[in-house]
Amino acid sequence: AQTVTQSQPEMSVQEAETVTLSCTYDTSESNYYLFWYKQPPSRQMILVIRQEAYKQQNATENRFSVNFQKAAKSFSLKISDSQLGDTAMYFCAFMKRTQGAQKLVFGQGTRLTINP
Amino acid sequence: DTEVTQTPKHLVMGMTNKKSLKCEQHMGHRAMYWYKQKAKKPPELMFVYSYEKLSINESVPSRFSPECPNSSLLNLHLHALQPEDSALYLCASSQEDRVSNQPQHFGDGTRLSIL
């Protein structure tokens, strides 16, 4: 069974600093997809970044980038020049296909606070 | 603004009531999902519809009854709920091409409280 582990329940940094959120996963599949979602207090789950396992190049979206280490089954998220609006719960998620549909397996989340 | 619209945003109901949650998307997505999320926890998958057919039921109690009337709409009918069913209910949708895995787009959720 696939599992996703986020070892940092909470993190706090100052505005403009760089912060890295860790995520490890366990799977026996060779091709899969990984995601980072953020959930601010407004509740909506927002896609931050996506990584396809067969692509060796790390995904980047503006200030957000990942460090994908397939052999180590590690998928960390780096936020550069952090902003107050980055305050949210961040979930790492593994996607698998089962019963003809896709299924997201989420980690327990990391609550990130950006302080002014 | 979210592209997946959920109504109502808040719902308070008694254990004997019958109510429905509604989810709508106009992105042409053919897969739709219901999740339950308790405070400070990740979302837990409840149901998946693919091309308007129920693909996954994660052993959800029968007091929750999903319905997908068409490709844009997803309902969750509630009856005889328990206090432990109080949670945030999230709807999501995604493209469904049965080969690649497109990201899911989430709505803002319905905050449900059972008295």
Interface residues (C-beta under 8 A of the other chain):
Chain A: Y32 Y33 F35 Y37 S42 R43 Q44 M45 I46 L47 R50 M89 F91 M95 R97 T98 Q99 G100 A101 Q102 K103 L104 F106 G107 Q108 G109 R111
Chain B: T2 A31 K40 K41 P42 P43 L45 V48 S50 S55 I56 L88 L90 A92 S94 E96 R98 N101 Q102 P103 Q104 H105 F106 G107 D108 G109 R111
